[in-house]
Amino acid sequence: MSALADGVADYLVVRRALGFKLARSEKLLAQFVAYCEQVGASTVRTETAVAWAQLPAQGSAWWWSQRLGVVRAFASWLQARDPACEVPPADVFGPTGSRRAVPYLYTDAEVAALMDAASRLRYPLTRATYRALVGLLAVSGLRIGEAIALDRDHVDLHQAQLTVWRSKGDSSRVVALHPTSVEALVAYSSLRDELCPLPKEPSFFVSSAGTRLVYCNVSSLFHKLVRLAGLVPRSERCRPRIHDLRHRFAVLTLLEWHRAGNDVEARLPQLSTFMGHTDPKHTYWYLSGTPELLALAADRLDRREQERRA
């Protein structure tokens, strides 16, 4: 193990002792160390960190900034024990780090195209896993990290529900499943057990090696599905992201409530609880990012004002 890899291991131990989970940071830092070893860098150099952060080349400046931010946090810690370590500037990619991406709201046809693309992957188990994963994300509002963290005993298909344990904010919740989702997950479970009778981990979704899915690999393969499905960015800040499947679920739920004439404000805490938000204001952001929802909300306000004047 290299000195840089040792430094990452120590850094993770210290940060986790303070209560940080750092699952994504661990994966990204392992990739960064491998890249440094490949190019012959023995410590963190700004030039090396920036070059690594810009992978993949087709990524957005926001994503590059996120990757560099992980290295910056590590480098700030490492510099205390290695004066030769450089901490990359925070603004290398401009002020994109604080800008939220514009949601890419998938249509039903685009979700179907992603699932069809999954059916064209190389390995049978990978095909089944990603088809089921994309479908579940589109209809459940789960975060991708929550989906890949599911164990088999978290998914109760007889009761049509799954349990998300200790997710963001260390909270847990039960998520109800539609009968069509149950049917799809039953079919996946059967095929998964046939193709992988001796899995290496108890995860519900498994890789072709029988292990739990890893976020970095899922993200990379999702980009491949996007290409296979023929989806393209709608603008520089509106690109197909896996997180936007969750956003789609929230928007469709709110649209349905608006069209049904429900009191959306009163029901918003229900959606917040379902999606695992600690505060309804986090759910309310989905409204502000969607023109159709804004139009419906404005129309309802106009009608209320007219009724009040009448």
C-alpha positions as CSV (number, residue, x, y, z in Angstrom):
1,M,0.0,0.0,0.0
2,S,1.4,3.4,-0.9
3,A,1.9,6.3,1.5
4,L,-1.0,8.2,-0.2
5,A,-3.3,5.1,0.3
6,D,-2.3,4.9,3.9
7,G,-3.1,8.6,4.3
8,V,-6.6,8.0,2.9
9,A,-7.2,5.1,5.2
10,D,-6.2,7.2,8.3
11,Y,-8.3,10.1,7.1
12,L,-11.4,8.0,6.8
13,V,-10.9,6.5,10.2
14,V,-10.6,10.0,11.8
15,R,-13.6,11.4,9.9
16,R,-15.8,8.4,10.7
17,A,-14.9,8.7,14.3
18,L,-16.5,12.1,14.1
19,G,-19.7,10.6,12.8
20,F,-19.3,11.0,9.0
21,K,-20.3,8.0,6.8
22,L,-18.1,8.9,3.7
23,A,-19.2,6.0,1.6
24,R,-18.9,8.0,-1.6
25,S,-15.7,9.7,-0.5
26,E,-14.1,6.4,0.1
27,K,-14.8,5.2,-3.4
28,L,-13.7,8.4,-5.0
29,L,-10.5,8.7,-3.0
30,A,-9.6,5.1,-3.9
31,Q,-10.0,6.1,-7.6
32,F,-7.9,9.2,-7.0
33,V,-5.1,7.2,-5.3
34,A,-5.1,4.7,-8.2
35,Y,-4.9,7.6,-10.7
36,C,-2.0,9.2,-8.7
37,E,-0.1,5.9,-8.7
38,Q,-0.7,5.6,-12.4
39,V,0.8,9.0,-13.2
40,G,3.5,8.7,-10.6
41,A,2.3,11.3,-8.0
42,S,3.2,10.4,-4.4
43,T,1.1,13.1,-2.8
44,V,-1.7,15.4,-3.7
45,R,-0.8,17.9,-6.4
46,T,-3.2,20.5,-7.7
47,E,-2.5,19.7,-11.4
48,T,-3.0,16.0,-10.8
49,A,-6.2,16.5,-8.7
50,V,-7.7,18.8,-11.3
51,A,-6.9,16.4,-14.1
52,W,-8.5,13.5,-12.2
53,A,-11.5,15.5,-11.2
54,Q,-12.3,16.2,-14.9
55,L,-13.0,12.5,-15.5
56,P,-15.1,11.6,-17.3
57,A,-14.4,14.3,-19.9
58,Q,-18.1,14.5,-20.8
59,G,-19.1,15.3,-17.2
60,S,-20.5,18.6,-16.1
61,A,-18.5,21.3,-14.3
62,W,-20.7,20.7,-11.3
63,W,-19.7,17.1,-11.1
64,W,-16.0,17.9,-11.6
65,S,-16.4,20.4,-8.7
66,Q,-17.9,17.7,-6.5
67,R,-15.1,15.3,-7.2
68,L,-12.4,17.9,-6.6
69,G,-14.2,18.8,-3.3
70,V,-13.6,15.3,-2.0
71,V,-9.9,15.6,-2.8
72,R,-9.7,19.1,-1.3
73,A,-11.2,17.9,2.0
74,F,-8.7,15.0,2.2
75,A,-5.8,17.3,1.1
76,S,-6.6,19.8,3.8
77,W,-6.3,17.1,6.4
78,L,-3.2,15.5,4.8
79,Q,-1.2,18.8,4.6
80,A,-0.8,18.8,8.4
81,R,1.3,15.6,8.2
82,D,2.7,16.1,4.7
83,P,3.8,19.7,3.9
84,A,4.5,18.8,0.3
85,C,0.7,18.1,-0.2
86,E,-1.1,20.8,-2.1
87,V,-4.7,21.8,-1.5
88,P,-6.4,22.6,-4.9
89,P,-8.3,25.9,-5.0
90,A,-12.1,25.8,-4.5
91,D,-13.0,27.8,-7.6
92,V,-11.1,25.8,-10.3
93,F,-14.3,25.1,-12.1
94,G,-16.0,28.4,-11.4
95,P,-18.9,29.0,-9.0
96,T,-20.7,25.8,-10.0
97,G,-20.4,24.0,-6.7
98,S,-23.3,26.0,-5.1
99,R,-25.6,25.9,-8.2
100,R,-28.2,23.3,-8.3
101,A,-28.7,21.3,-11.5
102,V,-31.9,21.8,-13.4
103,P,-34.0,18.7,-13.0
104,Y,-34.2,16.4,-16.0
105,L,-37.8,15.3,-15.8
106,Y,-38.0,11.9,-17.5
107,T,-41.1,11.1,-19.6
108,D,-42.7,7.7,-19.4
109,A,-41.1,7.0,-22.8
110,E,-37.7,7.9,-21.6
111,V,-37.9,5.7,-18.5
112,A,-39.0,2.8,-20.8
113,A,-36.1,3.6,-23.1
114,L,-33.7,3.4,-20.1
115,M,-35.1,0.0,-19.1
116,D,-35.0,-1.2,-22.6
117,A,-31.3,-0.1,-22.8
118,A,-30.7,-2.1,-19.6
119,S,-32.0,-5.2,-21.4
120,R,-29.2,-4.8,-24.0
121,L,-26.4,-5.0,-21.5
122,R,-23.8,-7.8,-21.8
123,Y,-24.5,-10.1,-18.8
124,P,-28.0,-11.6,-18.0
125,L,-27.8,-10.7,-14.3
126,T,-26.7,-7.2,-15.0
127,R,-29.5,-6.8,-17.5
128,A,-32.1,-8.0,-14.9
129,T,-30.6,-5.9,-12.1
130,Y,-30.5,-2.6,-13.8
131,R,-33.8,-3.0,-15.5
132,A,-35.4,-3.6,-12.1
133,L,-33.3,-0.9,-10.4
134,V,-34.3,1.8,-12.9
135,G,-37.9,0.8,-12.7
136,L,-38.0,0.9,-8.9
137,L,-36.3,4.3,-8.7
138,A,-38.8,5.8,-11.1
139,V,-41.8,4.7,-9.1
140,S,-40.7,4.8,-5.5
141,G,-38.8,8.1,-4.9
142,L,-35.9,6.2,-3.3
143,R,-32.4,7.7,-3.4
144,I,-30.0,5.5,-5.3
145,G,-27.9,5.0,-2.2
146,E,-31.1,3.7,-0.4
147,A,-31.9,1.3,-3.3
148,I,-28.4,-0.3,-3.4
149,A,-28.3,-0.6,0.4
150,L,-31.5,-2.7,0.5
151,D,-31.0,-6.2,1.8
152,R,-33.4,-9.0,0.9
153,D,-35.1,-9.0,4.3
154,H,-35.8,-5.3,3.8
155,V,-38.0,-6.1,0.9
156,D,-41.4,-7.7,1.9
157,L,-43.1,-8.4,-1.4
158,H,-45.9,-10.3,0.4
159,Q,-46.8,-7.1,2.3
160,A,-46.0,-4.9,-0.8
161,Q,-43.5,-2.7,1.1
162,L,-39.8,-2.2,1.6
163,T,-38.0,-0.8,4.6
164,V,-35.2,1.8,4.2
165,W,-32.9,1.5,7.2
166,R,-30.7,4.3,8.6
167,S,-30.7,6.5,5.5
168,K,-29.9,10.2,5.2
169,G,-30.0,11.8,8.6
170,D,-29.8,8.3,10.1
171,S,-33.6,7.9,9.7
172,S,-35.6,4.8,8.6
173,R,-39.0,4.5,6.9
174,V,-41.4,2.1,5.2
175,V,-42.1,2.6,1.5
176,A,-45.3,1.1,0.0
177,L,-45.1,-0.6,-3.4
178,H,-47.7,-0.6,-6.1
179,P,-48.9,-4.1,-7.3
180,T,-47.2,-3.6,-10.6
181,S,-43.9,-2.9,-8.8
182,V,-44.4,-6.0,-6.6
183,E,-44.9,-8.0,-9.8
184,A,-41.7,-6.7,-11.4
185,L,-39.6,-7.2,-8.2
186,V,-41.0,-10.8,-7.8
187,A,-39.9,-11.5,-11.4
188,Y,-36.5,-10.0,-10.7
189,S,-36.0,-11.9,-7.5
190,S,-36.8,-15.2,-9.2
191,L,-34.4,-14.6,-12.1
192,R,-31.7,-13.2,-9.7
193,D,-31.8,-16.4,-7.6
194,E,-31.7,-18.5,-10.7
195,L,-28.7,-16.7,-12.1
196,C,-26.9,-16.2,-8.8
197,P,-27.9,-19.0,-6.4
198,L,-25.0,-18.3,-4.0
199,P,-24.7,-14.5,-3.7
200,K,-21.7,-13.1,-1.7
201,E,-23.8,-10.5,0.1
202,P,-27.4,-10.3,1.3
203,S,-28.2,-7.3,-0.9
204,F,-31.5,-7.3,-2.8
205,F,-29.9,-5.9,-6.0
206,V,-26.7,-7.8,-7.0
207,S,-23.9,-7.3,-9.5
208,S,-22.9,-9.9,-12.0
209,A,-20.3,-11.1,-9.4
210,G,-23.0,-11.6,-6.8
211,T,-22.0,-8.6,-4.7
212,R,-23.8,-5.5,-3.6
213,L,-23.9,-2.7,-6.2
214,V,-21.4,0.1,-5.7
215,Y,-22.5,3.7,-6.3
216,C,-19.6,4.7,-8.6
217,N,-20.2,1.7,-10.8
218,V,-23.9,2.3,-10.9
219,S,-23.4,5.9,-11.9
220,S,-21.0,4.9,-14.6
221,L,-23.3,2.3,-16.0
222,F,-26.3,4.7,-15.8
223,H,-24.4,7.1,-18.1
224,K,-24.1,4.2,-20.5
225,L,-27.8,3.5,-20.3
226,V,-28.5,7.2,-21.1
227,R,-26.3,6.9,-24.2
228,L,-27.9,3.7,-25.3
229,A,-31.4,5.2,-24.8
230,G,-30.4,8.2,-26.9
231,L,-31.1,10.7,-24.2
232,V,-29.3,14.1,-24.5
233,P,-28.9,17.1,-22.2
234,R,-31.6,19.7,-22.5
235,S,-29.1,22.4,-21.4
236,E,-25.7,22.7,-19.8
237,R,-27.3,22.4,-16.4
238,C,-30.1,20.0,-17.3
239,R,-28.5,16.6,-17.9
240,P,-30.0,13.1,-17.4
241,R,-29.0,12.1,-13.9
242,I,-29.9,9.0,-11.9
243,H,-31.1,11.3,-9.1
244,D,-33.7,12.8,-11.4
245,L,-35.7,9.6,-11.3
246,R,-36.4,10.5,-7.7
247,H,-37.2,14.0,-8.7
248,R,-39.6,12.7,-11.4
249,F,-41.5,10.7,-8.7
250,A,-42.0,13.8,-6.5
251,V,-43.1,16.0,-9.4
252,L,-45.6,13.4,-10.7
253,T,-47.1,13.0,-7.2
254,L,-47.5,16.7,-6.8
255,L,-49.0,17.1,-10.2
256,E,-51.5,14.4,-9.5
257,W,-52.5,16.1,-6.2
258,H,-52.8,19.5,-7.9
259,R,-55.0,18.1,-10.7
260,A,-57.2,16.3,-8.2
261,G,-57.8,19.5,-6.4
262,N,-56.1,18.3,-3.2
263,D,-54.7,20.7,-0.6
264,V,-51.1,20.2,-1.6
265,E,-49.7,22.3,1.2
266,A,-51.5,20.1,3.8
267,R,-50.4,16.9,2.1
268,L,-46.8,17.9,1.5
269,P,-45.6,16.4,4.9
270,Q,-46.9,13.0,3.7
271,L,-44.7,13.2,0.6
272,S,-41.8,14.4,2.7
273,T,-42.1,11.4,5.0
274,F,-42.4,9.0,2.1
275,M,-39.3,10.4,0.5
276,G,-37.3,10.5,3.7
277,H,-37.0,14.3,3.9
278,T,-36.4,15.7,7.4
279,D,-38.4,18.9,6.6
280,P,-41.2,19.6,4.1
281,K,-39.2,22.6,2.8
282,H,-36.8,20.2,1.1
283,T,-39.7,18.6,-0.7
284,Y,-41.1,22.0,-1.6
285,W,-38.1,22.7,-3.8
286,Y,-39.4,20.2,-6.3
287,L,-42.3,22.6,-6.9
288,S,-40.1,25.6,-7.6
289,G,-38.0,23.6,-10.2
290,T,-40.9,22.6,-12.4
291,P,-42.8,25.0,-14.7
292,E,-45.9,22.9,-15.0
293,L,-46.2,22.7,-11.2
294,L,-45.7,26.4,-10.9
295,A,-48.4,27.0,-13.5
296,L,-50.9,24.8,-11.7
297,A,-50.0,26.4,-8.4
298,A,-50.5,29.9,-9.9
299,D,-53.8,28.8,-11.4
300,R,-55.1,27.6,-8.0
301,L,-54.0,30.8,-6.4
302,D,-55.9,32.8,-9.0
303,R,-59.1,30.7,-8.5
304,R,-58.8,31.2,-4.7
305,E,-58.5,35.0,-5.1
306,Q,-61.5,35.1,-7.5
307,E,-63.5,33.1,-5.0
308,R,-62.5,35.4,-2.2
309,R,-63.5,38.5,-4.1
310,A,-66.8,36.9,-5.1
